[in-house]
Amino acid sequence: MHGLEQEVTLGESRVLLYPLYHPAAALYTPAMLSVLEQDFARLPELMGKEIAPPAPLLTPVVPEPAPAATVQLGLF
């Protein structure tokens, strides 16, 4: 998933997710520094990217009103 942007719907908004490694990974693994720099270099491109509008929300189906309440007869 790393580095592959994905358009998703969160609530009523479309957003672009861009998974990347935590910056601390470069502290523990020096080879990750170049990967992290490449990821951050792509951010301006992704921030200017157009996102498709969210799909229209479906109208909820309203159930028909229940029939008039019935009276339960007592035992005595």
PyMOL Python script that loads the backbone (N, CA, C, O; Angstrom):
from pymol import cmd

cmd.read_pdbstr("""\
ATOM      1  N   MET A   1       0.806  -1.181   0.000  1.00  0.00           N
ATOM      2  CA  MET A   1       0.000   0.000   0.000  1.00  0.00           C
ATOM      3  C   MET A   1       0.863   1.265   0.000  1.00  0.00           C
ATOM      4  O   MET A   1       0.404   2.330  -0.413  1.00  0.00           O
ATOM      5  N   HIS A   2       2.088   1.149   0.455  1.00  0.00           N
ATOM      6  CA  HIS A   2       2.947   2.330   0.574  1.00  0.00           C
ATOM      7  C   HIS A   2       3.075   3.049  -0.763  1.00  0.00           C
ATOM      8  O   HIS A   2       3.377   2.431  -1.783  1.00  0.00           O
ATOM      9  N   GLY A   3       2.842   4.358  -0.751  1.00  0.00           N
ATOM     10  CA  GLY A   3       3.048   5.176  -1.927  1.00  0.00           C
ATOM     11  C   GLY A   3       1.973   5.107  -2.988  1.00  0.00           C
ATOM     12  O   GLY A   3       2.110   5.737  -4.036  1.00  0.00           O
ATOM     13  N   LEU A   4       0.906   4.361  -2.753  1.00  0.00           N
ATOM     14  CA  LEU A   4      -0.182   4.253  -3.736  1.00  0.00           C
ATOM     15  C   LEU A   4      -1.374   5.052  -3.230  1.00  0.00           C
ATOM     16  O   LEU A   4      -2.044   4.654  -2.277  1.00  0.00           O
ATOM     17  N   GLU A   5      -1.633   6.192  -3.882  1.00  0.00           N
ATOM     18  CA  GLU A   5      -2.753   7.016  -3.430  1.00  0.00           C
ATOM     19  C   GLU A   5      -4.079   6.334  -3.746  1.00  0.00           C
ATOM     20  O   GLU A   5      -4.211   5.618  -4.739  1.00  0.00           O
ATOM     21  N   GLN A   6      -5.055   6.575  -2.874  1.00  0.00           N
ATOM     22  CA  GLN A   6      -6.369   5.954  -3.022  1.00  0.00           C
ATOM     23  C   GLN A   6      -7.433   6.996  -2.726  1.00  0.00           C
ATOM     24  O   GLN A   6      -7.338   7.728  -1.740  1.00  0.00           O
ATOM     25  N   GLU A   7      -8.443   7.062  -3.578  1.00  0.00           N
ATOM     26  CA  GLU A   7      -9.579   7.933  -3.322  1.00  0.00           C
ATOM     27  C   GLU A   7     -10.614   7.136  -2.544  1.00  0.00           C
ATOM     28  O   GLU A   7     -11.025   6.056  -2.969  1.00  0.00           O
ATOM     29  N   VAL A   8     -11.033   7.670  -1.407  1.00  0.00           N
ATOM     30  CA  VAL A   8     -12.031   6.995  -0.578  1.00  0.00           C
ATOM     31  C   VAL A   8     -13.066   8.023  -0.125  1.00  0.00           C
ATOM     32  O   VAL A   8     -12.826   9.230  -0.160  1.00  0.00           O
ATOM     33  N   THR A   9     -14.210   7.519   0.296  1.00  0.00           N
ATOM     34  CA  THR A   9     -15.250   8.373   0.836  1.00  0.00           C
ATOM     35  C   THR A   9     -15.255   8.219   2.347  1.00  0.00           C
ATOM     36  O   THR A   9     -15.398   7.112   2.867  1.00  0.00           O
ATOM     37  N   LEU A  10     -15.099   9.335   3.048  1.00  0.00           N
ATOM     38  CA  LEU A  10     -15.187   9.358   4.505  1.00  0.00           C
ATOM     39  C   LEU A  10     -16.359  10.258   4.864  1.00  0.00           C
ATOM     40  O   LEU A  10     -16.318  11.470   4.656  1.00  0.00           O
ATOM     41  N   GLY A  11     -17.389   9.650   5.398  1.00  0.00           N
ATOM     42  CA  GLY A  11     -18.598  10.431   5.683  1.00  0.00           C
ATOM     43  C   GLY A  11     -19.208  10.884   4.377  1.00  0.00           C
ATOM     44  O   GLY A  11     -19.574  10.058   3.541  1.00  0.00           O
ATOM     45  N   GLU A  12     -19.321  12.198   4.191  1.00  0.00           N
ATOM     46  CA  GLU A  12     -19.889  12.744   2.962  1.00  0.00           C
ATOM     47  C   GLU A  12     -18.818  13.376   2.082  1.00  0.00           C
ATOM     48  O   GLU A  12     -19.148  14.081   1.128  1.00  0.00           O
ATOM     49  N   SER A  13     -17.540  13.138   2.382  1.00  0.00           N
ATOM     50  CA  SER A  13     -16.446  13.768   1.636  1.00  0.00           C
ATOM     51  C   SER A  13     -15.577  12.721   0.938  1.00  0.00           C
ATOM     52  O   SER A  13     -15.373  11.616   1.441  1.00  0.00           O
ATOM     53  N   ARG A  14     -15.075  13.103  -0.232  1.00  0.00           N
ATOM     54  CA  ARG A  14     -14.088  12.286  -0.931  1.00  0.00           C
ATOM     55  C   ARG A  14     -12.720  12.807  -0.536  1.00  0.00           C
ATOM     56  O   ARG A  14     -12.483  14.014  -0.581  1.00  0.00           O
ATOM     57  N   VAL A  15     -11.815  11.916  -0.150  1.00  0.00           N
ATOM     58  CA  VAL A  15     -10.466  12.311   0.244  1.00  0.00           C
ATOM     59  C   VAL A  15      -9.461  11.416  -0.455  1.00  0.00           C
ATOM     60  O   VAL A  15      -9.790  10.325  -0.922  1.00  0.00           O
ATOM     61  N   LEU A  16      -8.237  11.895  -0.518  1.00  0.00           N
ATOM     62  CA  LEU A  16      -7.149  11.146  -1.123  1.00  0.00           C
ATOM     63  C   LEU A  16      -6.230  10.685  -0.004  1.00  0.00           C
ATOM     64  O   LEU A  16      -5.669  11.505   0.722  1.00  0.00           O
ATOM     65  N   LEU A  17      -6.077   9.374   0.136  1.00  0.00           N
ATOM     66  CA  LEU A  17      -5.169   8.814   1.131  1.00  0.00           C
ATOM     67  C   LEU A  17      -3.845   8.477   0.451  1.00  0.00           C
ATOM     68  O   LEU A  17      -3.824   7.935  -0.654  1.00  0.00           O
ATOM     69  N   TYR A  18      -2.756   8.800   1.116  1.00  0.00           N
ATOM     70  CA  TYR A  18      -1.420   8.526   0.582  1.00  0.00           C
ATOM     71  C   TYR A  18      -0.581   7.908   1.696  1.00  0.00           C
ATOM     72  O   TYR A  18       0.070   8.627   2.455  1.00  0.00           O
ATOM     73  N   PRO A  19      -0.592   6.572   1.798  1.00  0.00           N
ATOM     74  CA  PRO A  19       0.147   5.923   2.878  1.00  0.00           C
ATOM     75  C   PRO A  19       1.659   6.044   2.688  1.00  0.00           C
ATOM     76  O   PRO A  19       2.186   5.793   1.604  1.00  0.00           O
ATOM     77  N   LEU A  20       2.340   6.433   3.761  1.00  0.00           N
ATOM     78  CA  LEU A  20       3.798   6.479   3.731  1.00  0.00           C
ATOM     79  C   LEU A  20       4.341   6.031   5.072  1.00  0.00           C
ATOM     80  O   LEU A  20       3.601   5.875   6.044  1.00  0.00           O
ATOM     81  N   TYR A  21       5.636   5.829   5.105  1.00  0.00           N
ATOM     82  CA  TYR A  21       6.274   5.358   6.325  1.00  0.00           C
ATOM     83  C   TYR A  21       6.387   6.487   7.335  1.00  0.00           C
ATOM     84  O   TYR A  21       6.458   7.659   6.964  1.00  0.00           O
ATOM     85  N   HIS A  22       6.403   6.137   8.590  1.00  0.00           N
ATOM     86  CA  HIS A  22       6.580   7.127   9.642  1.00  0.00           C
ATOM     87  C   HIS A  22       7.998   7.692   9.540  1.00  0.00           C
ATOM     88  O   HIS A  22       8.941   6.941   9.291  1.00  0.00           O
ATOM     89  N   PRO A  23       8.160   8.993   9.729  1.00  0.00           N
ATOM     90  CA  PRO A  23       9.496   9.589   9.604  1.00  0.00           C
ATOM     91  C   PRO A  23      10.549   8.963  10.527  1.00  0.00           C
ATOM     92  O   PRO A  23      11.738   8.998  10.208  1.00  0.00           O
ATOM     93  N   ALA A  24      10.141   8.400  11.650  1.00  0.00           N
ATOM     94  CA  ALA A  24      11.106   7.766  12.548  1.00  0.00           C
ATOM     95  C   ALA A  24      11.773   6.552  11.909  1.00  0.00           C
ATOM     96  O   ALA A  24      12.836   6.121  12.357  1.00  0.00           O
ATOM     97  N   ALA A  25      11.159   5.998  10.866  1.00  0.00           N
ATOM     98  CA  ALA A  25      11.765   4.847  10.182  1.00  0.00           C
ATOM     99  C   ALA A  25      13.131   5.229   9.617  1.00  0.00           C
ATOM    100  O   ALA A  25      14.021   4.381   9.550  1.00  0.00           O
ATOM    101  N   ALA A  26      13.317   6.482   9.211  1.00  0.00           N
ATOM    102  CA  ALA A  26      14.601   6.936   8.667  1.00  0.00           C
ATOM    103  C   ALA A  26      15.662   7.027   9.765  1.00  0.00           C
ATOM    104  O   ALA A  26      16.856   6.923   9.484  1.00  0.00           O
ATOM    105  N   LEU A  27      15.232   7.221  11.007  1.00  0.00           N
ATOM    106  CA  LEU A  27      16.198   7.259  12.107  1.00  0.00           C
ATOM    107  C   LEU A  27      16.780   5.885  12.388  1.00  0.00           C
ATOM    108  O   LEU A  27      17.965   5.759  12.697  1.00  0.00           O
ATOM    109  N   TYR A  28      15.958   4.865  12.283  1.00  0.00           N
ATOM    110  CA  TYR A  28      16.391   3.506  12.612  1.00  0.00           C
ATOM    111  C   TYR A  28      16.984   2.778  11.420  1.00  0.00           C
ATOM    112  O   TYR A  28      17.831   1.899  11.581  1.00  0.00           O
ATOM    113  N   THR A  29      16.539   3.146  10.212  1.00  0.00           N
ATOM    114  CA  THR A  29      17.047   2.518   8.995  1.00  0.00           C
ATOM    115  C   THR A  29      17.448   3.634   8.030  1.00  0.00           C
ATOM    116  O   THR A  29      16.591   4.182   7.337  1.00  0.00           O
ATOM    117  N   PRO A  30      18.730   3.975   7.976  1.00  0.00           N
ATOM    118  CA  PRO A  30      19.167   5.096   7.140  1.00  0.00           C
ATOM    119  C   PRO A  30      18.778   4.975   5.665  1.00  0.00           C
ATOM    120  O   PRO A  30      18.608   5.997   5.001  1.00  0.00           O
ATOM    121  N   ALA A  31      18.635   3.766   5.138  1.00  0.00           N
ATOM    122  CA  ALA A  31      18.245   3.588   3.738  1.00  0.00           C
ATOM    123  C   ALA A  31      16.828   4.104   3.482  1.00  0.00           C
ATOM    124  O   ALA A  31      16.473   4.396   2.340  1.00  0.00           O
ATOM    125  N   MET A  32      16.015   4.219   4.541  1.00  0.00           N
ATOM    126  CA  MET A  32      14.639   4.702   4.392  1.00  0.00           C
ATOM    127  C   MET A  32      14.585   6.205   4.156  1.00  0.00           C
ATOM    128  O   MET A  32      13.549   6.716   3.730  1.00  0.00           O
ATOM    129  N   LEU A  33      15.651   6.913   4.414  1.00  0.00           N
ATOM    130  CA  LEU A  33      15.656   8.362   4.255  1.00  0.00           C
ATOM    131  C   LEU A  33      15.361   8.767   2.814  1.00  0.00           C
ATOM    132  O   LEU A  33      14.594   9.702   2.585  1.00  0.00           O
ATOM    133  N   SER A  34      15.957   8.081   1.838  1.00  0.00           N
ATOM    134  CA  SER A  34      15.704   8.433   0.432  1.00  0.00           C
ATOM    135  C   SER A  34      14.247   8.122   0.042  1.00  0.00           C
ATOM    136  O   SER A  34      13.633   8.871  -0.717  1.00  0.00           O
ATOM    137  N   VAL A  35      13.705   7.021   0.565  1.00  0.00           N
ATOM    138  CA  VAL A  35      12.301   6.678   0.284  1.00  0.00           C
ATOM    139  C   VAL A  35      11.392   7.748   0.862  1.00  0.00           C
ATOM    140  O   VAL A  35      10.436   8.173   0.213  1.00  0.00           O
ATOM    141  N   LEU A  36      11.683   8.180   2.073  1.00  0.00           N
ATOM    142  CA  LEU A  36      10.885   9.196   2.727  1.00  0.00           C
ATOM    143  C   LEU A  36      10.971  10.533   1.991  1.00  0.00           C
ATOM    144  O   LEU A  36       9.967  11.233   1.864  1.00  0.00           O
ATOM    145  N   GLU A  37      12.139  10.886   1.516  1.00  0.00           N
ATOM    146  CA  GLU A  37      12.302  12.123   0.746  1.00  0.00           C
ATOM    147  C   GLU A  37      11.492  12.077  -0.544  1.00  0.00           C
ATOM    148  O   GLU A  37      10.894  13.080  -0.935  1.00  0.00           O
ATOM    149  N   GLN A  38      11.467  10.928  -1.206  1.00  0.00           N
ATOM    150  CA  GLN A  38      10.678  10.781  -2.439  1.00  0.00           C
ATOM    151  C   GLN A  38       9.184  10.910  -2.138  1.00  0.00           C
ATOM    152  O   GLN A  38       8.440  11.531  -2.897  1.00  0.00           O
ATOM    153  N   ASP A  39       8.756  10.316  -1.021  1.00  0.00           N
ATOM    154  CA  ASP A  39       7.345  10.413  -0.631  1.00  0.00           C
ATOM    155  C   ASP A  39       6.945  11.865  -0.398  1.00  0.00           C
ATOM    156  O   ASP A  39       5.908  12.318  -0.884  1.00  0.00           O
ATOM    157  N   PHE A  40       7.773  12.589   0.349  1.00  0.00           N
ATOM    158  CA  PHE A  40       7.452  13.980   0.647  1.00  0.00           C
ATOM    159  C   PHE A  40       7.555  14.860  -0.599  1.00  0.00           C
ATOM    160  O   PHE A  40       6.859  15.872  -0.690  1.00  0.00           O
ATOM    161  N   ALA A  41       8.398  14.501  -1.546  1.00  0.00           N
ATOM    162  CA  ALA A  41       8.510  15.270  -2.787  1.00  0.00           C
ATOM    163  C   ALA A  41       7.229  15.159  -3.621  1.00  0.00           C
ATOM    164  O   ALA A  41       6.940  16.054  -4.414  1.00  0.00           O
ATOM    165  N   ARG A  42       6.461  14.081  -3.457  1.00  0.00           N
ATOM    166  CA  ARG A  42       5.208  13.892  -4.207  1.00  0.00           C
ATOM    167  C   ARG A  42       4.032  14.646  -3.612  1.00  0.00           C
ATOM    168  O   ARG A  42       3.012  14.819  -4.279  1.00  0.00           O
ATOM    169  N   LEU A  43       4.153  15.097  -2.371  1.00  0.00           N
ATOM    170  CA  LEU A  43       3.016  15.740  -1.703  1.00  0.00           C
ATOM    171  C   LEU A  43       2.449  16.942  -2.456  1.00  0.00           C
ATOM    172  O   LEU A  43       1.227  17.034  -2.578  1.00  0.00           O
ATOM    173  N   PRO A  44       3.270  17.878  -2.974  1.00  0.00           N
ATOM    174  CA  PRO A  44       2.668  19.010  -3.708  1.00  0.00           C
ATOM    175  C   PRO A  44       1.840  18.556  -4.915  1.00  0.00           C
ATOM    176  O   PRO A  44       0.784  19.123  -5.198  1.00  0.00           O
ATOM    177  N   GLU A  45       2.321  17.538  -5.616  1.00  0.00           N
ATOM    178  CA  GLU A  45       1.576  17.003  -6.770  1.00  0.00           C
ATOM    179  C   GLU A  45       0.226  16.447  -6.313  1.00  0.00           C
ATOM    180  O   GLU A  45      -0.798  16.703  -6.946  1.00  0.00           O
ATOM    181  N   LEU A  46       0.224  15.695  -5.224  1.00  0.00           N
ATOM    182  CA  LEU A  46      -1.005  15.064  -4.751  1.00  0.00           C
ATOM    183  C   LEU A  46      -1.976  16.081  -4.162  1.00  0.00           C
ATOM    184  O   LEU A  46      -3.191  15.915  -4.271  1.00  0.00           O
ATOM    185  N   MET A  47      -1.452  17.121  -3.546  1.00  0.00           N
ATOM    186  CA  MET A  47      -2.333  18.134  -2.945  1.00  0.00           C
ATOM    187  C   MET A  47      -3.080  18.921  -4.016  1.00  0.00           C
ATOM    188  O   MET A  47      -4.159  19.445  -3.737  1.00  0.00           O
ATOM    189  N   GLY A  48      -2.546  19.021  -5.226  1.00  0.00           N
ATOM    190  CA  GLY A  48      -3.217  19.736  -6.302  1.00  0.00           C
ATOM    191  C   GLY A  48      -4.088  18.848  -7.162  1.00  0.00           C
ATOM    192  O   GLY A  48      -4.705  19.327  -8.113  1.00  0.00           O
ATOM    193  N   LYS A  49      -4.154  17.565  -6.851  1.00  0.00           N
ATOM    194  CA  LYS A  49      -4.897  16.611  -7.667  1.00  0.00           C
ATOM    195  C   LYS A  49      -6.405  16.768  -7.457  1.00  0.00           C
ATOM    196  O   LYS A  49      -6.879  16.924  -6.332  1.00  0.00           O
ATOM    197  N   GLU A  50      -7.147  16.723  -8.569  1.00  0.00           N
ATOM    198  CA  GLU A  50      -8.609  16.790  -8.504  1.00  0.00           C
ATOM    199  C   GLU A  50      -9.142  15.451  -8.006  1.00  0.00           C
ATOM    200  O   GLU A  50      -8.647  14.388  -8.380  1.00  0.00           O
ATOM    201  N   ILE A  51     -10.145  15.526  -7.168  1.00  0.00           N
ATOM    202  CA  ILE A  51     -10.773  14.322  -6.630  1.00  0.00           C
ATOM    203  C   ILE A  51     -12.206  14.278  -7.132  1.00  0.00           C
ATOM    204  O   ILE A  51     -12.901  15.294  -7.153  1.00  0.00           O
ATOM    205  N   ALA A  52     -12.639  13.098  -7.534  1.00  0.00           N
ATOM    206  CA  ALA A  52     -14.013  12.943  -8.031  1.00  0.00           C
ATOM    207  C   ALA A  52     -15.000  13.284  -6.921  1.00  0.00           C
ATOM    208  O   ALA A  52     -14.753  12.961  -5.759  1.00  0.00           O
ATOM    209  N   PRO A  53     -16.113  13.931  -7.258  1.00  0.00           N
ATOM    210  CA  PRO A  53     -17.102  14.247  -6.209  1.00  0.00           C
ATOM    211  C   PRO A  53     -17.704  12.968  -5.648  1.00  0.00           C
ATOM    212  O   PRO A  53     -17.744  11.949  -6.338  1.00  0.00           O
ATOM    213  N   PRO A  54     -18.171  13.009  -4.411  1.00  0.00           N
ATOM    214  CA  PRO A  54     -18.763  11.811  -3.819  1.00  0.00           C
ATOM    215  C   PRO A  54     -20.045  11.422  -4.540  1.00  0.00           C
ATOM    216  O   PRO A  54     -20.748  12.270  -5.090  1.00  0.00           O
ATOM    217  N   ALA A  55     -20.331  10.147  -4.527  1.00  0.00           N
ATOM    218  CA  ALA A  55     -21.572   9.660  -5.127  1.00  0.00           C
ATOM    219  C   ALA A  55     -22.743  10.216  -4.329  1.00  0.00           C
ATOM    220  O   ALA A  55     -22.640  10.369  -3.112  1.00  0.00           O
ATOM    221  N   PRO A  56     -23.852  10.518  -4.991  1.00  0.00           N
ATOM    222  CA  PRO A  56     -25.002  11.055  -4.248  1.00  0.00           C
ATOM    223  C   PRO A  56     -25.504  10.035  -3.228  1.00  0.00           C
ATOM    224  O   PRO A  56     -25.517   8.827  -3.467  1.00  0.00           O
ATOM    225  N   LEU A  57     -25.909  10.565  -2.101  1.00  0.00           N
ATOM    226  CA  LEU A  57     -26.439   9.689  -1.063  1.00  0.00           C
ATOM    227  C   LEU A  57     -27.806   9.182  -1.480  1.00  0.00           C
ATOM    228  O   LEU A  57     -28.591   9.905  -2.094  1.00  0.00           O
ATOM    229  N   LEU A  58     -28.076   7.953  -1.147  1.00  0.00           N
ATOM    230  CA  LEU A  58     -29.381   7.372  -1.463  1.00  0.00           C
ATOM    231  C   LEU A  58     -30.422   7.905  -0.485  1.00  0.00           C
ATOM    232  O   LEU A  58     -30.137   8.110   0.695  1.00  0.00           O
ATOM    233  N   THR A  59     -31.619   8.122  -0.988  1.00  0.00           N
ATOM    234  CA  THR A  59     -32.684   8.578  -0.105  1.00  0.00           C
ATOM    235  C   THR A  59     -33.172   7.389   0.708  1.00  0.00           C
ATOM    236  O   THR A  59     -33.427   6.318   0.157  1.00  0.00           O
ATOM    237  N   PRO A  60     -33.300   7.570   1.998  1.00  0.00           N
ATOM    238  CA  PRO A  60     -33.757   6.444   2.815  1.00  0.00           C
ATOM    239  C   PRO A  60     -35.200   6.072   2.489  1.00  0.00           C
ATOM    240  O   PRO A  60     -36.022   6.932   2.172  1.00  0.00           O
ATOM    241  N   VAL A  61     -35.483   4.813   2.569  1.00  0.00           N
ATOM    242  CA  VAL A  61     -36.839   4.325   2.327  1.00  0.00           C
ATOM    243  C   VAL A  61     -37.621   4.499   3.617  1.00  0.00           C
ATOM    244  O   VAL A  61     -37.245   3.976   4.665  1.00  0.00           O
ATOM    245  N   VAL A  62     -38.707   5.237   3.524  1.00  0.00           N
ATOM    246  CA  VAL A  62     -39.538   5.480   4.703  1.00  0.00           C
ATOM    247  C   VAL A  62     -40.594   4.387   4.757  1.00  0.00           C
ATOM    248  O   VAL A  62     -41.382   4.238   3.822  1.00  0.00           O
ATOM    249  N   PRO A  63     -40.618   3.619   5.844  1.00  0.00           N
ATOM    250  CA  PRO A  63     -41.624   2.545   5.923  1.00  0.00           C
ATOM    251  C   PRO A  63     -43.029   3.128   6.049  1.00  0.00           C
ATOM    252  O   PRO A  63     -43.222   4.243   6.534  1.00  0.00           O
ATOM    253  N   GLU A  64     -43.984   2.354   5.606  1.00  0.00           N
ATOM    254  CA  GLU A  64     -45.376   2.788   5.715  1.00  0.00           C
ATOM    255  C   GLU A  64     -45.773   2.808   7.183  1.00  0.00           C
ATOM    256  O   GLU A  64     -45.259   2.018   7.975  1.00  0.00           O
ATOM    257  N   PRO A  65     -46.672   3.694   7.549  1.00  0.00           N
ATOM    258  CA  PRO A  65     -47.084   3.737   8.962  1.00  0.00           C
ATOM    259  C   PRO A  65     -47.742   2.429   9.369  1.00  0.00           C
ATOM    260  O   PRO A  65     -48.417   1.774   8.575  1.00  0.00           O
ATOM    261  N   ALA A  66     -47.528   2.073  10.615  1.00  0.00           N
ATOM    262  CA  ALA A  66     -48.114   0.831  11.142  1.00  0.00           C
ATOM    263  C   ALA A  66     -49.630   0.989  11.227  1.00  0.00           C
ATOM    264  O   ALA A  66     -50.140   2.092  11.428  1.00  0.00           O
ATOM    265  N   PRO A  67     -50.343  -0.126  11.070  1.00  0.00           N
ATOM    266  CA  PRO A  67     -51.799  -0.032  11.195  1.00  0.00           C
ATOM    267  C   PRO A  67     -52.181   0.418  12.611  1.00  0.00           C
ATOM    268  O   PRO A  67     -51.366   0.369  13.533  1.00  0.00           O
ATOM    269  N   ALA A  68     -53.408   0.846  12.758  1.00  0.00           N
ATOM    270  CA  ALA A  68     -53.881   1.324  14.070  1.00  0.00           C
ATOM    271  C   ALA A  68     -53.588   0.271  15.129  1.00  0.00           C
ATOM    272  O   ALA A  68     -53.679  -0.932  14.883  1.00  0.00           O
ATOM    273  N   ALA A  69     -53.237   0.755  16.301  1.00  0.00           N
ATOM    274  CA  ALA A  69     -52.876  -0.158  17.395  1.00  0.00           C
ATOM    275  C   ALA A  69     -54.061  -1.041  17.764  1.00  0.00           C
ATOM    276  O   ALA A  69     -55.204  -0.587  17.817  1.00  0.00           O
ATOM    277  N   THR A  70     -53.765  -2.300  18.014  1.00  0.00           N
ATOM    278  CA  THR A  70     -54.820  -3.239  18.428  1.00  0.00           C
ATOM    279  C   THR A  70     -54.841  -3.309  19.934  1.00  0.00           C
ATOM    280  O   THR A  70     -53.821  -3.087  20.585  1.00  0.00           O
ATOM    281  N   VAL A  71     -55.968  -3.610  20.480  1.00  0.00           N
ATOM    282  CA  VAL A  71     -56.129  -3.695  21.928  1.00  0.00           C
ATOM    283  C   VAL A  71     -56.063  -5.167  22.331  1.00  0.00           C
ATOM    284  O   VAL A  71     -56.791  -6.011  21.809  1.00  0.00           O
ATOM    285  N   GLN A  72     -55.169  -5.443  23.272  1.00  0.00           N
ATOM    286  CA  GLN A  72     -55.051  -6.826  23.733  1.00  0.00           C
ATOM    287  C   GLN A  72     -56.063  -7.059  24.846  1.00  0.00           C
ATOM    288  O   GLN A  72     -56.163  -6.263  25.781  1.00  0.00           O
ATOM    289  N   LEU A  73     -56.811  -8.150  24.742  1.00  0.00           N
ATOM    290  CA  LEU A  73     -57.811  -8.454  25.755  1.00  0.00           C
ATOM    291  C   LEU A  73     -57.150  -9.033  27.004  1.00  0.00           C
ATOM    292  O   LEU A  73     -56.185  -9.790  26.903  1.00  0.00           O
ATOM    293  N   GLY A  74     -57.653  -8.688  28.147  1.00  0.00           N
ATOM    294  CA  GLY A  74     -57.125  -9.212  29.399  1.00  0.00           C
ATOM    295  C   GLY A  74     -57.639 -10.618  29.660  1.00  0.00           C
ATOM    296  O   GLY A  74     -58.600 -11.051  29.023  1.00  0.00           O
ATOM    297  N   LEU A  75     -57.034 -11.317  30.561  1.00  0.00           N
ATOM    298  CA  LEU A  75     -57.457 -12.673  30.904  1.00  0.00           C
ATOM    299  C   LEU A  75     -58.669 -12.672  31.842  1.00  0.00           C
ATOM    300  O   LEU A  75     -59.440 -13.632  31.834  1.00  0.00           O
ATOM    301  N   PHE A  76     -58.857 -11.637  32.637  1.00  0.00           N
ATOM    302  CA  PHE A  76     -59.945 -11.608  33.606  1.00  0.00           C
ATOM    303  C   PHE A  76     -60.854 -10.442  33.396  1.00  0.00           C
ATOM    304  O   PHE A  76     -61.824 -10.275  34.135  1.00  0.00           O
TER     305      PHE A  76
END
""", "prot")
cmd.dss("prot")
cmd.show_as("cartoon", "prot")
cmd.util.cbc("prot")
cmd.orient("prot")
